[in-house]
């Protein structure tokens, strides 16, 4: 079955479940999936029940698709994303973004936990741009002409107007929202101190193991994007050691601000 055929099968399955014309897709990273629990009139579907869908195996990623109303907007939320380092092909990693487009979403809000190069733990950072250091691209292969061009422009992959709204909302709420460049790697190892020094010289402000493939596909599909990183730890060489428990702990500590910010932004988009 071709990728386009898989998309249509999954689209039909979800439409038959009552999912219709969501306005925004939400990709909720490590420790942030609880936001989907606040969705009203929710239709909740386990990833395992969705045809052609991947499975999420990382701590903090629940593995459910949630559709309903949040802040007055129709949303389709991923409680847990798929990562390349879990052994998923990039077609699987980015498949939910294709489905968001097929179902009618106009924009995507993508969140992640990231290592800080310019910022410390507990910082929220609006992503202005990214550097793809994965050595991979999800658009390699036959182009999906139904979705976008062979050579998509990435100049404004992170929609400036969305980011402007995010800053205004954050200011009003008294939440400090930094902004910077996200650098994507494959993982699952954390980066070496030498790599972080190199990434800093390239202009990266934060580093992580997700987001870049999804945003590339979103840009190809002409979806608007707001990306926000939760800086969960200093990157390698900037603190003594790195571990996933700290990532979960920090996101847990600031998730109240993060959830409040995302809900307020949604109402203004």
N, C-alpha and C positions, 0 to 999 in steps of 0.2 A: 504494500500500500504506500502511495506517495505521501509526502508530508502534507500536501494540500488536501488529499483525501482523508488523512488522519484528522486534520483540523476540522473538516466538515462533519465527520462522524462525531467528534467530541462536542462540537458546537450544537449539533442536533440533540445529543444526549442531554446537555445542560439546559437547552431551551425546553425540552420535554419535562425537565425537573422544575420548571417555573422561573428559570433565570432568563430575564429579558431586558435588553437595553440598559445595562449598567452605564453610569456616567464615568466612573473612575475605577481603575484597578489599584489595589493596594498590595504591595509586596512587603511583608512584615518580617524583618530579620530577627537575629538571635535575641530572645527575651522580650520581643515586642508583640508577639502574637496575641496577647491579651486584649489588644485594641479590638480585635474581631469579635470578642465576647460582648462588646457594647453595641453591636449592630442589631437594629430592631427589625422585627418581622423576618427573622433570619431563616434562610434555607441553608442547611449545613450538610455538606457531602464529604465523606472520607475520600482521601486521595485514592485509596485502594479500589474504590468503586467506579472511578472515572476512567473510561477507555482512553488509552494512549497517554496516560498521565504518569508522572514519575513518583517516586517515594522519597520522603525526607527522613534522614537517619540521624540528624544532629540534635544534641541536647538543646532544648529551648525551641524546637521547631515541631509543632503539634501534628501537622499533616492533615489539615482540613481546608476545604474551600467554603467560604461563607459569603452569601449574597443577601443583601437587604439594604436598610436605610441607616446612614450615619451622618449626623449633622445636616439632615435634610436632603442628602444626596444619595442616589442609588450607587452602591459600591459592590465590587467583587474582590474579596480579600483572600490572600494566600496566607494561611497560618503555617508558615514554614515554606522555605524555598528549596530548590534543588541546586546542588553545587557540582561543578566539574570534578572536584577532588573526591566526591563520593563514587566516582566511576560512571557518572551520567554523561552521555554524549551531549554536546551543546544543543542539539535539536531538542532534547528532553528538558535541559535547563531553561531554555527560552520558550518552550511550548506554551506555557500559561500566558505569556505576553501576546502570542499569536491569537490565542483564544479571546483575550480581552479585546483585541482589535476586532475580531470576527463578530463578537457579541455586541459591539457598538460603543465601546469606551472611547472617550475623547482624550483622556489623559491617564497617566500612571504616576502614583507616588511610590517610590522605592526607598526602603530604609535598610540600613545595615549597621552592624557593629564593626568598628575599624580601629586600627592602631594609629595613634597620633604621632605625627612628625612635627607639625607646627603647633599642635594643641594637646592639652593634657586630658586625663580621664574625666569623664562627666561632661565634656563639651559636646554641644550639638553643632554640626557643621553642614550648611547647605552646600551641595556639590555644584561647582561652577563648570567643571569639565573633568574629563578623566584621561588617564594614560593607560593604555592597554599593554601590560607586560606579561600577558598570559601566553603569548605566542600562538593564540588561537583566535578564530573569528567565526561566529555562528552563521555567517552568511556564505561561507565557503560551500560550493556545490551549486546545484541548479537554482537560479533565482526564482523566487515566488513573485511573478509579475502581478498577481492579483493584489499583492500587499505593497510593493514598492519597487524602485528602480535597481538595476544591477549595481550601480555605484552611488549609494546614498551619501548625502552631505551630512557630516557630523559637526559642522561649525556651531550649531546651537542645539545639540542633543539634549542639553539640560535647559529647559525653556526659561529664558530670562524673565518673562512676565510672571510665571509661577513663582520664581525665586523672589521677585520684588514683593509679591503678595505675602510670601512667607516671612520676609523681614518686617513688613508692616504689622503683621499679626503678632509676631514675636515681641516687637517693641511694645505693642499695646498690652500684652500679657506680662511684660516685665521679664521675659525669658531671653537670655543672651543667645543669639544665633550667629555663629561665625560663618565664614564661607571659605571654600578652598577647593583644591584639585585632589581627586581621589585616584589612587593608583591601584589597579587590579592585578593580582597574581593568582596562580592556580591553587596554592596551598597543596596539601594540608599542613606542611611545615610552616611555622612562623618564619619570618625573614631573618637573615643574618644581619649583624650590625653593619657589615660592609655593604650589604645590599641597601640598607636604610640610608647610609651615607650617600650612596649613588642615587637613590630615589630622591633624596632631598636636593641634590644638585640638579636633578631633572625638573624640579618645581613641584613635587608632590607634597601635599599637606597631610594626607592620611593614606593608609594602605589597608587593603582587605582582599578577601577571597571570593567576592561575589559582584553583583551589580553591573559590571561592565558588559557581559554578554546580553543581559536583559535590556540594557539601555541601547545597545547597538541595534537589537531587533525592534525596539520601540521606535527608534529614529527611522529605521527602514520602513516601518508601518505607519509613519506620520502620526505617531502618538506624542502628545506633549508629555514632558517629564519633569517631576520635581524629585530630586534625590536629597536625602538627609542622612548623614552618618552620625551615629552615636559613638564618640571616641571612648572606647572602653578600656584602653591601656596605652601607655607610651609604647612606641615601636621598639624593636630590638636595639640594644645598645643604649637606650635612653632610660631603661629601668633594669633591675637586677635579673628578672626572669619573666617569662610569659607563660600563661596558662588559660585554658578556656573557662575555668571556674571564675576567674577575675572578670572575664568578659560578661558572663551571666550576672555576676554580682553587681557590676557597675550599671549595666542596663536595667537591672531590677531597681537600683537606687534612684535612677532618674526617669524611670518610665512614666511617672505621673506627669512630669513636665512635658515629656515627649508626646504622650497620648493627648494631653490637653492642647498642645501646639498643633498636632495633626488634625484634630477635630475642628479646631478654630480655622485652620487653613482651608480645610474642605468646604466649610460653609461660605468661604469667600471666593473660591475658584469658579 
